[in-house]
Amino acid sequence: MSIFEKIIAREIPATIIYQDDDVIAFNDIDPKAPVHIVIATIKPIPTLNDLAESDATLMGKMILVARHIAASEGIEKNGYRIVFNCNRDGGQSVFHIHCHLLGGRQMDWPPG
């Protein structure tokens, strides 16, 4: 069971920003920006490579939830970044599909 599944099951604490039947959003425990929120699927899908065509609506919903949270956090006008990592070389450390919503400061490019 991934750490995100434990958060979903309320087995470990997290500051939950949003949750519905499909996605959950919570503050990152090691923030890289003033706003750093993790948005994860409720359905446990390990990586982007494991997505099925039937998951297209779910992935779109993640982006729409990120947009909604960016607005509620007041970062939509200045801008924000949404990051998906895939597998170890891509920076993925929790093997449960999620994205990071980052904002509240200037984002550099390339990210590293």
C-alpha distance (Angstrom), angle and dihedral (degrees) to the residues before:
residue distance angle dihedral
M1 . . .
S2 3.82 . .
I3 3.78 123.7 .
F4 3.81 87.9 -108.8
E5 3.80 91.5 55.4
K6 3.81 87.6 51.9
I7 3.82 90.2 51.2
I8 3.82 90.4 48.4
A9 3.82 89.7 50.4
R10 3.83 89.7 46.8
E11 3.81 90.3 -121.4
I12 3.80 90.6 129.7
P13 3.80 126.5 30.3
A14 3.78 125.0 -104.5
T15 3.78 135.8 160.6
I16 3.77 98.9 -109.6
I17 3.80 114.4 -153.9
Y18 3.81 98.4 177.9
Q19 3.79 140.0 -2.1
D20 3.78 137.0 174.3
D21 3.80 134.1 153.8
D22 3.82 92.4 -71.2
V23 3.80 110.6 32.3
I24 3.78 142.1 23.9
A25 3.81 127.4 -157.9
F26 3.78 125.9 -162.8
N27 3.79 140.4 161.0
D28 3.80 114.6 -84.5
I29 3.81 112.4 -113.8
D30 3.84 90.9 -138.9
P31 3.82 104.2 38.1
K32 3.81 119.7 -158.9
A33 3.81 94.1 -170.8
P34 3.81 137.2 25.0
V35 3.82 86.8 -95.1
H36 3.81 112.6 38.1
I37 3.78 115.0 157.5
V38 3.79 127.2 168.6
I39 3.81 116.3 -141.6
A40 3.81 113.2 -164.4
T41 3.75 136.0 176.8
I42 3.79 117.2 -110.3
K43 3.81 87.5 -141.9
P44 3.82 107.1 77.9
I45 3.81 105.6 -120.4
P46 3.83 111.0 162.2
T47 3.83 102.4 -148.9
L48 3.79 142.7 -6.7
N49 3.81 86.2 -100.3
D50 3.81 88.6 64.2
L51 3.80 95.0 58.4
A52 3.79 118.8 120.5
E53 3.80 126.0 -150.8
S54 3.81 86.1 -107.2
D55 3.84 89.0 64.0
A56 3.82 93.8 64.4
T57 3.82 94.0 98.4
L58 3.81 90.8 47.9
M59 3.81 91.9 53.1
G60 3.79 91.2 47.9
K61 3.77 89.3 50.9
M62 3.81 90.1 54.8
I63 3.82 89.6 57.5
L64 3.80 92.1 47.5
V65 3.81 90.9 49.4
A66 3.82 88.8 50.4
R67 3.81 89.9 52.1
H68 3.80 91.1 49.3
I69 3.81 92.4 48.8
A70 3.83 91.4 46.8
A71 3.80 88.4 56.0
S72 3.81 93.1 46.8
E73 3.83 90.1 48.9
G74 3.83 91.0 50.3
I75 3.81 96.0 -120.0
E76 3.81 99.9 108.8
K77 3.82 95.8 94.4
N78 3.82 98.9 47.8
G79 3.79 92.3 38.4
Y80 3.75 143.0 -110.0
R81 3.77 141.7 -148.4
I82 3.81 129.6 -122.6
V83 3.81 113.4 -158.7
F84 3.80 129.0 -169.3
N85 3.81 116.9 -173.4
C86 3.82 122.1 -161.2
N87 3.80 123.1 -158.8
R88 3.80 127.6 -28.1
D89 3.81 99.7 -59.5
G90 3.80 88.1 48.6
G91 3.80 90.5 55.7
Q92 3.81 98.9 -103.3
S93 3.80 111.0 150.7
V94 3.82 100.2 163.6
F95 3.78 112.6 54.6
H96 3.79 97.2 -143.5
I97 3.81 116.7 94.1
H98 3.78 111.7 -98.2
C99 3.77 141.4 141.8
H100 3.77 132.8 -144.1
L101 3.80 120.5 -127.6
L102 3.81 107.2 -154.6
G103 3.79 128.2 -178.8
G104 3.75 148.3 122.0
R105 3.81 93.9 92.9
Q106 3.81 139.6 50.2
M107 3.79 110.9 -75.1
D108 3.82 115.0 -138.8
W109 3.80 125.6 -139.2
P110 2.91 130.9 -111.7
P111 3.79 91.2 33.7
G112 3.82 95.7 -149.7
